[in-house]
Amino acid sequence: MPAFEKVYRFTPFSNDAQKRIRGRCPLELAGYEVQKLPLAQLFRDLALQWPASAFQ
């Protein structure tokens, strides 16, 4: 699986996303419990540290 797919599936949606998906990643929306997986925790922590300029 390419790196992009892993990052996308474990990275939670931001606070400006729809209310029902905020703070949840695509795998959680699909019904998986990923909160205890080390890889999921890594991407959650990284998502909070990205500067806003990275998305422009």
N, C-alpha and C positions, 0 to 999 in steps of 0.2 A: 504494500500500500504506500503510495507516495506521501511525502511529508505533509503536503498541503491537506490531504484528506484526514490525516490524524489530527492536525492542528484544528481544522474546521470542526470535526466531530466532538472534540473535547473542550473547545473554547466557548464560554458562556456568552450569550447575547448581552449587549450593553443596556444601560438604563434608559436609552432612548428607543429601545425596541418596544413592540407591543407588550402590554402589561402582563399577558399570560405567559410570555416566554422570557421575560427579563431575568437575567442571572442564571438561566438554565441553558445547557448545551444541547445540540441536536440529538445526541444519544439519550439524554434525559427525557426529551420530548417524545422520543420513540418508546419510552418505558423502561430503559435500562437504569440501574442504580450505579452510577459511576463515581459517586462522591468519595468512596474509599479506595479507589484505584490511584496509585502513585502518579500515573501519567496524567490523569484528569486534574489532580492537584497541581502538578507542574504547570499545565496550561492555564489554570485559573489564576495562579500567582503571576504568571507572565502577562496575562491580559490586563491586569490592574496596573502594570508598570509601563505600558507602552505610552510614549508621549503623544499628545494629540496631533502633532505635526506629522507623525508617521502615517496618518490616515488621509492626508491631503494630497 
